[in-house]
Amino acid sequence: MKTLLEILNLKRLSGILFYTSIISFIIAFNFSDNPPVSGWQQQFLPFLNNRPLSDITFVDSLTGFGITGDHTANVTNYVIKTTNGGDNWFVVDSIYQDLTKVNFINTNTGFVCGGLNQIGGYLTKTTDSGLNWNVLSTPFGGSFQDMFVLSEDTIWVTSPVGGGFGGLYRTINGGISWVRQDDRVVNKIYMLNGLVGFATLSDGSYLAKTTNGGFNWTIIPNEIGYFDIFFQTV
């Protein structure tokens, strides 16, 4: 027969085990389904036939678009979309082109560029948030490496071919006609406005600036090794 002290010790142990299990459950729940605000949470994508993501953009805290591509010709790539901040993604288009850049100017209007599977770079546009896409007329070039969309009419695209038909092109009428602004290897471009912008030349070896809408570029001394450009505007 157990003594009173043994009974009290057993009750105390049972209580400790009970509260320990409750605390463990709360911790496990918070870290598995509700990670810290400052942490990262893994996102799960739809089946993309093993194609890697090449670019992602968000137009607000909930709506975002992504594309696949890895500079491989003769394969199908995908445009994907999320409407809940990246928790779930679904395919909105499949394209028989390598895709390199996606850019949306608002929730409805966006552009995707790339190339490789046809003569000339590839540029397509949506005005209904990815439901339908229309291919735009583009300048002759091997493919498009990057794109900057200032408005629905004014767009820059870069083709890294260099010489020949590569370089930097701009349209001010939504792709109806294009002007070749530079014939060097232009990889990345970011325009602050219609006149001032920056670009990486010769596979990141040079960083250049324009103050006249891309018609002339000035190399910035001692700035090398840049492979992407982004400015946070306020």
N, C-alpha and C positions, 0 to 999 in steps of 0.2 A: 504494500500500500504506500502511495507517494505521500511525502510530507507536504505541509503547506508551502514551504520554501521551494520545493521542487515544482509544485504546481504553478507558483508565481513566476518562476524562471521560465517554464514552458510557455506561459502566456506572453511573457515579455519577448521571448524568441520568436513566437508566432507573429506578434505585432511588428517586430523588426523586419521579418521576412515579407510580411504583407506590404508594408510601406516601401521597402526596397523594390519590390516587384512593380509597384505603382510608379515609382520614380523612373525605373528602367524603361517602362512602357512609354512614359511621356517623352523621355529623351530619344528613344528610338523613333517615335512618331514624328517628333519635330525635325530630326536630322534626315529622315528618309523622305518625308513628303513636304516638309517646310524648312528648307535649308536657310541659314542666316541670310539676311538681306544683302550683305556684302559678299556673299559667296557665289559660286557657280553651280548651275544645275544642268545636268545632261539633257540635251534635246534629242528627240527621236524623229527621224525623217521617214517619209514614205519610201517604197521600193523605187530605187533610181538606177537599177541595173548596174550597180557598182560604179556609177559615174561620180567623180568627186565634185564637191562644191567649189566654184571659182569666184563667186562674189555674192554678197548679201547687202540689202539696203532696207531701211525702215522709213516709212512716211509718218508714223506716229508711234505711240507706245504699244499699239496692238497690231497694226498692219505692216507686214514686211514681205519682201520678195527675195528669192534666191535663184541662182542658176548653177548649172554644172558645166564642166569643161576642163580639159587639160592639154590643149593644143594638139589633139589627136584628130586626124581627118577620118571621114567615112564612118562616123558613129552618130547615134542619136543622143542629144542632151535634153535637159528638162528645165522648165521654169516652175518654181514652187512658190507657194504663198502661205502665210499664216495670218489669222485674224484674232489671235489671242496671245500676242506677245511672244510667240515662238514655242508655246507648249505643244501645238499641233501644226503640222504642215501637210499640204496636199498639192498635187501636180495640177497646174493650170495650162501647161502647153508642153509639147514634145517637139523638138526641132532637130532636123538632120543637119546640124552645123555645130562647130565648136563655139561655145559661148564664153565671153570674157568679161563683160561688164553689164550691170543692170542699174538703171537710174530712173527714179520716179520724181516728178515735179509736184505731184499731189496724189491723193488716194486713187484717182482714176487714170491719170495719164502717165505712162512710163515707156521706157525704151530699153531694148536689149541689143547688144552688138556682138559680133564675132566674125566667123568666116571659116575658110579652108575647103569647103566642099563645093565651091563654085568660083567662077571668075569674078573677082571683086569682093569687097568686104560685105558683111551681112548686117543689116539693121532692120529691126522690126519694132512696131509701136502698138500700144493698146490705149484706148480711151475709156474703157469700161472695167478698169481694175483687174485686167488679166483674163477676162472672159473671152475676148477675141483679139487677134493680133493681125496686123497688116504689114507686109514687107515694104520698106521704103526704097526708093532709088538711091543708089550709092555710087561714089566715085570708083574707078577701077583701082584695084589693089589686092594684095594677096589675102589679107584678113585685117580685122580691126583689133588692136590690142587694148585700147582704152577709149573712153568717151566722156564728154562733159556736156550736160544739157542745161543751158541757161534758161531757155523757155521752150515752148512748143515749136517755135520757129528756128531758134538759134542753137545749133548743135556743133560741137567739135568732135572729130574722130581721129585717132592716130593709127597709122599703119606702119609697122616696124620693118617693112621691106627695105626702105632707104633707096635713094636714087630712083630710077625708073618711074614707078607709079606709087611708091610709098611716101610716107611723110605725114603731114598734118593737113586736114581738110576742115572747112567750115561751111555750113549752110545757114542762111538767114531766112529761108522760106520753107522750112519744114522738110527739107530733103529733095525739093524739086530740082535744085541746082546746087553745085558745090564749087568752092574755090580752094585751090591748093595753096596753102600759106607757107609751107616749109617742106623741103624735099629731103631733109636729114632723117635719121632714125629717131623717131619721137615715140617714146613708150607711154608715159603717163602725163596727163594734163589736168590742171585744176584752175578754173577761172573764178576770180573774186567778183567780177562783174563783166560787162561787155568789152572792157578795154584791158584791164589788168589781170594777169594770170601767170602761172608757173608751169614748167614742163621739164621732164627728165629727157635728156638726149643721149644717144649712143649707149643704150642699155644701162642707164643709170650713171654713166661716167660724168655727166655734166648736169647741173641745175641751171635753168635759164628762166628769164622773166620777160614778159611782154607788157607794153603799156599802150599798144594800139590794136588790140583785138586779135593778136596772133600773127600779124603780118611780118613783124620783126621781133627777133629774140636776142637778148643780151645775156651772155654767159656770166653767172655770178662766180667771182673768183673763189677758189679754195673750197667750193662746195661740191663734193663728189659722193658717190655711193648711195644716191637716193633711188629707191625703187617704187615709191608711192608718195602721194601728196594729198594732204587734207587740211582744211582750215575750219575751225569751229566758229561759225558766225553767230552773232547775238543781235 
